[in-house]
Amino acid sequence: MNPIKTAVSGSVMLLLSATSQADIYDMVESVNKTQQTVDSTSQAMGSVSQAVTAPKAGLSDLLVKQLGVSQTQATGGAGALFQMAKSRMKAEAFNQLSDAVPGMDGLLAAVPKQQAGGALGLASGLSSMMGGGSTVSSALSLVSAFKQLNLSEGMVSQFTPVVLNYVQQQAGPELTGLLRVALAAQ
């Protein structure tokens, strides 16, 4: 039982033994009003407490919820998309984006390190010789990062709209448009 209810009930019992029936009725009314106030206050405090302690969902949480990936995959995959965007956007634009997206440094840090050599190194070298340059190289890095996170290449197209929607909410349409362009040549 609620300690406030117990205290109120005990007080009522003491008062009942020393008062008339009319006084008792008035006291019961007063106790009921007090109890309603206590209940309303408790509910309001519970709502305030939940609002204060409930964190706003971050990008990684949204990806986990919407795509069913692990937290590590969500963070690394989002970071890989932002890393690719960083390589394709003007520094000033990316800095604005970075300021608008909470936890950007953590997302970028979660991108798996590229493994030296292998198919990625060979493909990167070939794309440079053929004039593909950074566009092909950054797309290959993105695919490689997703594979290292045990995500298929097809997951890139599932991550992208979630990331864009999140950025739209955080940064607005202008930066979202720049990000969309940077991610379009995947």
Legacy VTK file of the C-alpha trace (Angstrom):
# vtk DataFile Version 3.0
C-alpha trace
ASCII
DATASET POLYDATA
POINTS 186 float
0.000 0.000 0.000
1.134 3.531 -0.745
2.752 5.163 2.364
0.724 8.328 1.801
-2.514 6.318 1.706
-1.514 4.519 4.903
-0.806 7.802 6.689
-4.088 9.321 5.497
-6.055 6.217 6.543
-4.434 6.220 10.000
-5.248 9.889 10.476
-8.863 9.269 9.511
-9.185 6.481 12.086
-7.896 8.726 14.878
-10.232 11.523 13.927
-13.251 9.226 13.685
-13.084 8.295 17.331
-13.298 11.940 18.485
-15.806 13.592 16.162
-19.508 13.761 15.292
-21.103 12.090 12.272
-21.339 15.399 10.307
-17.682 16.114 11.017
-16.802 12.603 9.923
-18.613 13.090 6.609
-16.718 16.347 5.992
-13.433 14.678 6.885
-14.085 11.723 4.584
-14.823 14.168 1.748
-11.602 16.001 2.518
-9.628 12.757 2.638
-11.098 11.644 -0.703
-10.139 14.972 -2.306
-6.665 14.725 -0.794
-6.330 11.176 -2.074
-7.361 12.260 -5.574
-4.756 15.009 -5.454
-2.096 12.560 -4.270
-3.013 10.107 -7.049
-2.945 12.853 -9.700
0.383 14.129 -8.429
1.860 10.610 -8.401
0.726 10.016 -11.979
2.110 13.366 -13.109
5.437 12.695 -11.402
5.620 9.269 -13.044
5.031 10.839 -16.472
7.645 13.513 -15.857
10.122 10.896 -14.639
9.594 8.776 -17.757
9.944 11.796 -20.036
13.172 12.861 -18.365
14.765 9.410 -18.350
13.553 8.125 -21.732
16.316 8.868 -24.239
15.459 10.086 -27.696
15.997 7.271 -30.162
19.307 7.602 -31.975
20.107 6.556 -35.500
21.583 3.210 -34.438
18.479 2.412 -32.395
16.252 3.199 -35.384
18.306 0.966 -37.662
18.177 -1.881 -35.144
14.413 -1.511 -34.772
13.565 -1.007 -38.444
16.033 -3.387 -40.078
16.553 -6.034 -37.404
20.339 -5.671 -37.391
22.592 -5.719 -34.333
23.714 -2.524 -32.609
27.262 -3.075 -33.942
25.983 -3.537 -37.491
23.715 -0.490 -37.214
26.458 1.777 -35.901
29.127 0.521 -38.310
26.806 0.571 -41.329
25.588 4.115 -40.635
29.180 5.169 -40.046
30.223 3.637 -43.369
27.529 5.622 -45.189
28.631 8.824 -43.480
32.283 8.017 -44.216
31.456 7.680 -47.901
29.482 10.932 -47.791
32.423 12.638 -46.084
34.693 11.643 -48.961
32.220 13.076 -51.501
30.975 16.234 -49.765
32.646 19.587 -49.322
34.298 19.775 -45.914
32.088 22.662 -44.773
28.890 20.804 -45.697
30.020 17.625 -43.985
30.987 19.594 -40.859
27.459 21.038 -40.735
26.033 17.557 -41.160
28.326 16.225 -38.465
27.206 18.961 -36.071
23.549 18.162 -36.758
23.762 14.381 -36.316
24.240 13.336 -32.684
27.119 10.925 -32.163
28.684 11.377 -35.597
32.214 10.813 -34.262
31.126 7.508 -32.719
29.451 6.420 -35.952
32.565 7.153 -37.996
34.765 5.409 -35.411
32.569 2.277 -35.633
33.353 1.699 -39.320
35.469 -1.443 -39.677
39.039 -0.752 -40.732
39.704 -1.618 -44.356
41.753 -4.728 -44.782
44.901 -4.171 -46.814
45.165 -5.934 -50.145
42.585 -8.478 -51.179
39.791 -7.852 -53.640
39.163 -4.324 -52.364
42.771 -3.279 -52.883
42.858 -4.776 -56.373
39.521 -3.224 -57.375
40.569 0.148 -55.949
43.799 0.062 -57.925
41.995 -0.865 -61.128
39.401 1.873 -60.683
42.142 4.459 -60.193
43.980 3.319 -63.329
40.738 3.460 -65.322
39.879 6.936 -64.071
37.129 5.874 -61.667
38.942 7.575 -58.826
37.399 8.217 -55.463
33.770 7.530 -56.475
34.399 3.870 -57.238
36.875 3.557 -54.402
34.469 4.972 -51.805
31.662 2.705 -53.071
33.990 -0.294 -52.776
34.958 0.799 -49.253
31.275 1.003 -48.339
30.553 -2.496 -49.635
33.657 -3.817 -47.895
32.627 -2.260 -44.581
29.175 -3.818 -44.846
30.682 -7.229 -45.612
33.007 -6.953 -42.603
29.898 -6.250 -40.496
28.324 -9.454 -41.905
25.812 -7.396 -43.868
25.049 -8.100 -47.502
25.701 -5.538 -50.204
21.924 -5.225 -50.557
21.663 -3.885 -47.007
23.213 -0.611 -48.195
19.944 0.175 -50.003
17.998 -0.606 -46.822
20.216 1.537 -44.574
20.212 4.554 -46.891
16.537 5.642 -46.583
16.584 5.204 -42.804
19.734 7.350 -42.561
18.282 9.975 -44.916
15.012 10.170 -42.954
16.940 10.525 -39.708
19.127 13.285 -41.150
16.005 15.022 -42.477
14.670 15.180 -38.918
17.980 16.256 -37.411
19.436 18.570 -40.048
16.641 19.627 -42.375
16.143 19.401 -46.113
19.243 21.246 -47.345
21.816 18.977 -45.681
19.662 15.943 -46.431
19.757 16.880 -50.110
23.543 17.153 -50.040
23.792 13.791 -48.282
21.400 12.219 -50.795
23.605 13.403 -53.675
26.754 12.141 -51.934
25.196 8.701 -51.419
23.534 8.483 -54.853
26.588 7.250 -56.756
26.966 4.107 -54.648
LINES 1 187
186 0 1 2 3 4 5 6 7 8 9 10 11 12 13 14 15 16 17 18 19 20 21 22 23 24 25 26 27 28 29 30 31 32 33 34 35 36 37 38 39 40 41 42 43 44 45 46 47 48 49 50 51 52 53 54 55 56 57 58 59 60 61 62 63 64 65 66 67 68 69 70 71 72 73 74 75 76 77 78 79 80 81 82 83 84 85 86 87 88 89 90 91 92 93 94 95 96 97 98 99 100 101 102 103 104 105 106 107 108 109 110 111 112 113 114 115 116 117 118 119 120 121 122 123 124 125 126 127 128 129 130 131 132 133 134 135 136 137 138 139 140 141 142 143 144 145 146 147 148 149 150 151 152 153 154 155 156 157 158 159 160 161 162 163 164 165 166 167 168 169 170 171 172 173 174 175 176 177 178 179 180 181 182 183 184 185
